[in-house]
Each structure stands twice: as structure tokens, then as C-alpha cells.
């Protein structure tokens, strides 16, 4: 296995989260939830796990009566995502490379 492959990030919801965060500064929790198509509680668990790993920062803002949560990818998270994406790209490239043709094992008549 490629050492750049990150089992922790490979969880589909986590990979989707960091992929959405990669091109952005701060992303609204609701946008992440709606984009991934998950519940608040499931997203919260994944975001918390990513924060504990140092991959994201969570910021809560009080705006009028509503409290909004924003998430940002850290430098460590960005680096981990880039490495993991590189490993995935290498796996895909290897799958697209045709294998050397071999002679099939065809039984010969006796």
C-alpha cells in the first residue's frame, strides 16, 4: 500500500468533507451537510474526528439569534488530503495501464 494512503481520511464522509474544504477558506456547516447529504449528528461526529486529528478547525459564531458553525481545513489537513489524493490518483493510473499481453493457457489436443 502506498504510504501516502490515509486510512483515516479514506472514510467516504471524511474524504468528502476535506474535498469540499480544500478550495475554500471557511465553509458553513449547513453547506457541508447538504453537499454530503448526511445528518447534522453524523457530520458533527466526522468533523469532530477531523478536528481531533488536527485536520480541521471549527469556529462557532453567534449571528443575531442563530448560532452558525464554520469549518476550515488546516495546513496539516490540506497536506494529508493532497498526499491521499496523490495515492488515489496513482491507484487509478495503475488500473488504467494495460497489462502486458500474455499467452492464454489453451489446452493442446492430444
VENHU-V824255 format. One record per pair of residues at least 24 apart in sequence whose ideal C-beta (glycine too) atoms are under 7 Angstrom apart, sorted by the first residue. I is the first residue (numbers start at 0). J is the second residue. D is the distance in Angstrom with one decimal. If there is no record, write none. Layout:
BEGIN
<<I J D> <I J D>>
END
This chain:
BEGIN
<<1 86 4.1> <1 89 6.1> <3 82 4.1> <3 83 6.4> <3 85 5.5> <3 86 4.0> <4 83 6.4> <4 86 4.2> <5 79 5.6> <5 82 6.8> <5 83 4.3> <7 52 6.3> <8 79 6.0> <8 80 6.6> <8 83 4.9> <9 83 7.0> <12 37 6.2> <12 41 6.9> <12 45 4.8> <13 45 5.3> <13 49 6.1> <16 45 6.0> <16 46 6.8> <16 49 6.5> <17 54 6.6> <17 72 6.2> <17 76 6.1> <17 80 4.5> <20 55 6.8> <20 70 6.4> <20 71 6.7> <20 72 4.0> <21 72 6.1> <21 77 6.6> <21 80 5.8> <24 71 6.5> <25 58 6.8> <25 69 4.2> <25 71 5.0> <26 69 6.5> <26 70 5.4> <27 67 6.5> <27 69 5.9> <28 68 3.9> <28 69 6.9> <28 70 6.4> <31 70 6.4> <46 70 5.8> <49 76 6.9> <54 79 6.1>>
END
